Amino acid sequence: MTVAKAETAGPTNFSSRTCTLAGHAAERPEEILKRRPAFDCSADKLTKKTDMLWLIADIGDLQNGMAEPVLRFRAARQGAVLLHSVYPDGSTQTNQYDQAEMTSRWRSPYAIALPLISRDGQFPQTVLIGAANPWDPSNWNDIELIEAKADLALHEQSQLIGVLVAGLLFAPLLMDFMFFVFMRQRFIFYHSLMTVAIVVNHICWSGLIFDLFSSATLVDRSWVAFIALAILAFGGCMLVRSLCDKDKLGKWGALSLKFMAWTTLVTTTFVMIFAEQLSLTGSLIFHAVYGLMAVIALGNLLRCAIKGDRMAMLQLLGFSGAAFIAICRVIRAMGWIGDLPIFDFGFYIAILAEALATSMVVGYRAMQMRREHEEALLVKRGLEEIAYTDELTGIPNRRAFRAAFSRFVESEEKRGQACAIAIIDIDHFKKVNDQYGHTAGDMVLMQVAAIIRSQCRHGDYFARFGGEEFVLLLSNQTREDIARSAQSLVESCAAYDFRSSEHEIGQVTISIGLNYLGNHAEADLETNFRLADDALYKAKKSGRNQVNFALPGNLEFAAA
């Protein structure tokens, strides 16, 4: 291999060559090398619960033609690292890398690159790596050699993609914000929580956190990334629970999602607090809990989708890409499959696709709920209109009048003008029904209602109280104007030629009992209605086809 080719060559994974030894943290590298026969080279070599993990590998032949080789390894939550190099001439060199130094050598996404230092033109024949407090030893399945220039090229490419994805992720976040402002639905909050968590996790995962916060360390990154992941899992479970059809999801499905939402959140917090004491165990707990969460969430979605739940189908489609990549990465971490670029760069695409797809699902559901709300409002308004409208005449009925009375009086009191209640009754209406039939009687009722309604002023309130009796609230006039308005109604009805489709009915008259309304404190409907009704009775007794005023409370008004 030529040097030029080596400079552009991809990474060479040599984890299959490594052997491991647990413990012996106090011993020097030279003493560890003497223990090489005790190193574990089996398939389970990384399944170690230890405060110090030693890895050894012969890599001399892998560096042929490399101008500037570097050693790369993955780091989720990693303590200090020791790199002991053994050269072909037998000489050695030891380099210690603490949190700050490893942070400065961070490579996006989540890798650390340590230089292999040459000596007298020779690169190390054997490397011994000491990893302190390896929270997840399985990360060392991805230890590799790569040319320095190729390493930086991959880093810059990944950073560029990371910044692009971080920017694009703000689109679904803005969509969620707008939907939540207008809808205030809980499921929109859960997806907003998910989107924020995705953005934060992505910033940590891609290494952008070190650019944004210069004092951040690997431990800080790990804390923020895993808590964001827990919030993402919590929001995902609760979103599935909120969007799926309640009948199809069932009681136990809803309960299992809520249980897993809180379990992942609490477990992640616990594991991160005690991470240093949970080498390997913490990683196993983490993978088990999140694996179970994914199975329960996807299982419930699949079950609801099979039952025909459209929202479950859409969510399943949105989660599928990210779920596939996440499962592959877990399997890769366990050493069951090899390392493929799609598991890293494909994850960028997967989380972006998931965020956008789920935002579309949330938006679709929000608009669907808005339509349902509008339809329900129309139905409610329709029912209210039926409940408060007289079916025959189309004017408000007794129920509507009772509801409107106190508002009317209070409004008129603020205007400072006179107002009155008028009870209107059709004279000899029973004779109309008996002589011409009820259909003709209905026509008379509608025509009387139309005459009175045509003369109502803005602010007046006209309703049918029952049978042939109407009630009118006269507003914002002088007492003289109210008297003239009532008399005008009597004269208009008397002058009208009533008819039905089959009969010429002729003249039909009305009688009106009128009562002036006092201040709001005295605006009792029953009392005022009774006074107006008494006046109506007197109008009837005095010959009908006239207006009569309530006495003695309205003597001055009657004089008008």
Secondary structure, 3 states (H helix, E strand, C coil): CCHHHHHHCCCEECHHHCEEEECCCCCCHHHHHCCHHHCECCCCCCCCCCCEEEEEEECHHHHCCCCCEEEEEECCCCCCEEEEEECCCCCEEEEEECHHHHHHCEECCCEEEEECCCECCECCCEEEEEEECCCCHHHHHHCEEEEHHHHHHHHHHHHHHHHHHHHHCHHHHHHHHHHHHHHCCHHHHHHHHHHHHHHHHHHHHCCHHHHHCCCCCHHHHHHHHHHHHHHHHHHHHHHHHHHCCHHHHHHHHHHHHHHHHHHHHHHHHHHHHCHHHCCCHHHHHHHHHHHHHHHHHHHHHHHHHHCCCHHHHHHHHHHHHHHHHHHHHHHHHCCCCCCCCHHHHHHHHHHHHHHHHHHHHHHHHHHHHHHHHHHHHHHHHHHHHHHHECCCCCCECHHHHHHHHHHHHHHHHHHCCEEEEEEEEECCHHHHHHHHCHHHHHHHHHHHHHHHHHCCCCCCEEEEEECCEEEEEEEEECHHHHHHHHHHHHHHHHHCCEECCCCEEECCCEEEEEEECCCHHHCCHHHHHHHHHHHHHHHHHCCCCCEEECCCCCHHHHHC
